[in-house]
Amino acid sequence: MKTPKEKANGFAQRLGPGLITGAADDDPSGIATYSQAGSQFRFGLAWTLLLTTPLMIGIQMLSARIGWVTGEGLGANIAKICPRWITFVLVTLLVAANTINIAADIGAMGEAVRLLAGGPLVLYVLGFGALSIVAQVYFSYERTVRILKWLTLALFSYVAVILSVAVPWKQAIHEALMPWAYFPKGVTMNEYASMVVAVLGTTISPYLFFWQASQEVEDNNRRPEAAGLRSHPAYAAEHLSRIKLDTYVGMIFSNVIAICIVVATAVTLNEHGITNIQTSAQAAEALRPVAGDFAFAVFALGIVGTGMLAVPVLAGSAAYAVSEAFGWKSGLSHGFHEARGFYLIIIAATVLGTAMGLLAVDPMKALVWSAIVNGVISVPIMVVMLWIGQSKRIMGALTISRRHRFFGWAATAVMAVAVAFMLVTSF
């Protein structure tokens, strides 16, 4: 009979790619988007997160399954069934969106530390950029995963913020389930549609697909027996069950935290007339006079913790996508000299993102456009993923089930409708 501690350790060991992927979704750029949604629309956009939770679970389980079954990441699998130019366009857009996200995240981390401790912003931004590169290039795969797992605890800071303010839960649930009950004055339908796409795009993001699939490949590569046992029904059932648990926990955790951020900013900012948030650090600073120093400090520290988690995932997923699409050796389990192209992409994306983080650009516009790009390119990538998941040539006997197809195509349809609605209302 296992002790409670042994059960807890066993449960924690079953969590990995899904937990880290879900937590990385709530990065500083996501925090800024959710903060803007809460401050501008109060509880009226919480429905998007309730809707995306099952859809996100379905599409992330698909990406993890593809990585585990094929032993290759999404970039390599997309290149198998798409013309080279389509693969190149999708990967280029992914890298561009990820680099903008890195810039926003590193800039937000630097600003959060400046708010807490004072000092020069430039020094903090350069420091976080350098730390992110060193951690990915010099740390082993096992140490990187262990650190990323611990960093997921930073997200509990937003639960602490919720517990420190008075939330009108009846009103919040009412507006979340009936969003038409509250629509802010002066807001156009295009602005509403753009924010919906931004929330969806920052929640269901392509970089999460590539990262989780590639992490399953990394885990497989650490188990020499995996390739031979993959076709064994009991072995496959055990690992697909582990993927399911890992993904459920990671995605539910991610969306609960996102809802906490929307609710916290709706209660503290919207109710006090603050409806225009440009950065996650600005959201933290705005909390101080209305929610107190504790909420401010916890919110700001959460930005730093989530940024340190998200930047390696953003840079890593870009490197995986490029390397896999072009057939380069890739993976954090390889050293720099073994996978030079892979690590050079990580370094280039992080350096460029750090440099962009120092520029005087409108951060919220950059974040929203990045989220919109994510929303737009998610649609074709999700379509291709579903084709791969249903392909017996690629997946063998482990193609996705009918229920899995339903949730995958539902997620794709929701993203497509949201993007189409945004484009129509823009005219």
ABEGO torsion letter per residue (X at the ends): XBBAAAAAAAAAAABBAAAAAAAAABBAAAAAAAAAAAAAAEAAAAAAAAAAAAAAAAAAAAAAAAAAAAGBBAAAAAAAABBAAAAAAAAAAAAAAAAAAAAAAAAAAAAAAAAAAEEBAAAAAAAAAAAAAAAAAABBAAAAAAAAAAAAAAAAAAAAAAAABBBBAAAAAAAAABAAABBBBGBBAAAAAAAAAAAAAAABBAAAAAAAAAAAAAAAAABAAAAAAAABAAAAAAAAAAAAAAAAAAAAAAAAAAAAAAAAAAAAAAAAGBABBABAAAAAAAAAAAAEAAAAAAAAAAAAAAAAAAAAAAAAAAAAAAAAAAGBBBEAABBAAABAAAAAAAAAAAAAAAAAAABBBBAAAAAAAAAAAAAAAAAAAAAAAAAAAABAAAAEAABBBAAAAAAAAAAAAAAAAAAAAAAAAAX
